[in-house]
């Protein structure tokens, strides 16, 4: 069986390499395969290897040019709230990690409750030393009238920590 296949391949090879038209067809076929398969892979790999030499200020300026005034105001409010949470948590002596947890609570669960000027202080007051996630979420639910589940909060923390 293998001798028959080898003989057939030999006849095909002789026919292709001795006939100019067949040779051109084979070369075109090989180049087509390279272009169709190899080029997208090469482009994808080179895109992954590109360095991110983007100036943050240029990016910020570009994004802000595309936003409406209402969206800019909302974005500024979010930024101000994040800074207020950081300040409140620092004043209470919490670590940067706890500050990130408070900011995650705000972004994922308490965004709609943040209209009050004392929001950051109210949120930071929910935190305590050696506190379990269940105790923290119970304090947050009590302070803000929410129904956050400790398991949902843990999932967010795992997601954030995996990104770091």
N, C-alpha and C positions, 0 to 999 in steps of 0.2 A: 504494500500500500504506500509506504513512504517513498519507495523507489519510483512509483508512478507519479506521486506528487512532485518529487524532485525533478523528474524528467519533464513534467509539464511546466514547472517554474523555469527550467533551463530554456525550453523552447520559447516561453513568453519573453524572457530576458533577451535572448538572441534576436527575437522579432522586434522588440522595442528598441534595442540599441543599434540595430542595423538599419532600421527605417527612420529617416529624418523626421517625418511627420509624427510618428509614434513617440519618438524621443521628445519632441516639443510638447506633445500632449502630456507625457509623463512629468516633465519638468513643470509645466503649468499646473498640473494637478498637485504636485508637491508644494509649489509656491502658494497655491490656493489654500491648502491645508495649513501651512505655516501662518498665512495671513488671517485666516478665519479662527484658528485655535490659539496660536502662539501670541499674536499681537495683543488681543484683549488681556491675556494673562500678563504679558509684559507691562501693559499700561496699568493694570491693577497693582502689580508689585511696585512699580515706580511711584504710583500714587501713595502707597503705604509708606514708602521710604522717604517721601518728601519731608523736609524739615518745616516745622511751623514757624516761619519767620514773619509772623504777622504782628504788626505793632498794635498793642491793645488800644491805644488811643485812636488809631486809624479805624479799627474795627468798631469802636464805640461811636465814633463820628459817623461812620457809614450807616450803622444801625439806627442811630438817632435821626438821621436824615429821612429814613423810611417810615418813621413813626408819626402818628397824628399827635396833636397837642394833648389830647386826652390820654393817649397811651403813654406819652412822656411823663405826664403828671402821675399816672398810676405807677409807672416804673420808679419814679423818684420817691413815691410814698413807700414802696416796698424796700428800696434801698435805705431810706431813713429809718424804717421800722427795724430792719436788720441791724443797723448801727445802734439804735436805741436798746435793742435786746442785748447786744454785745456790751454796751456800757452798763446796763442794769446787772447783768450777770457778773461782770468784772467787779463792780462795786460790792456785790455780795460775796466776793472771794471765790467764785467758781472758776474752774479750769477752762481752757479753750475748748476742750472736748465737750464739757457740759454746755458751753455756749453754743456749740454747733448743734447739740441736741435740742436746745431751746429754739434755735432758729429753724431747725427741721420741723419741730412741732408747729411753729408759726406757718411755715410755707405749706405743709401738707395737711394740717388739720385746723388751724386757727385763723387762717387768712381773713375770713369774713367777720371774725370777732375783733379784728385789730383796729377798728375805727376810733376807739377811745385813746386819749392821750396817755393814759396811765397803763396802757396795754403791756408794755415791756416790764414795768415794775410788777404788775399783777402776775405776769407769766413767770418772772424770775422768783417770785414769792412761792410758787408751786414747787420749786426745787429745794431739796434738803440733802445734807450729807448722809451717806450710807442708805440711800433710799432705793427701794426696788422700783422696777418699771411699773408694777401694779400700783404702788403707792403714788408715784408721780402722776400717772394717768388719772387716778382717783382724785387727786388734788386739782388737776387741770379740768376735769369734768365738773367738779364742784365749783371752781372759780369761774368758769366760762359757760356753764350750762350745756356742755356738749356730751356726746355719748361715744367717745373714742374708746377703742378696744386696745388693751395693752399689747395684744398679739400684732395688731396692725402697726402700732408704734415700733415694736421690735423689728418687724420686717423692714420698715423704713431705715432704722438704724443699721441693720445688716447691709442693706443696699448702699448706704452712704459710706460705711466703713470699707466695703469691698471696692469702692471707687477710689478710695485713698490709697 
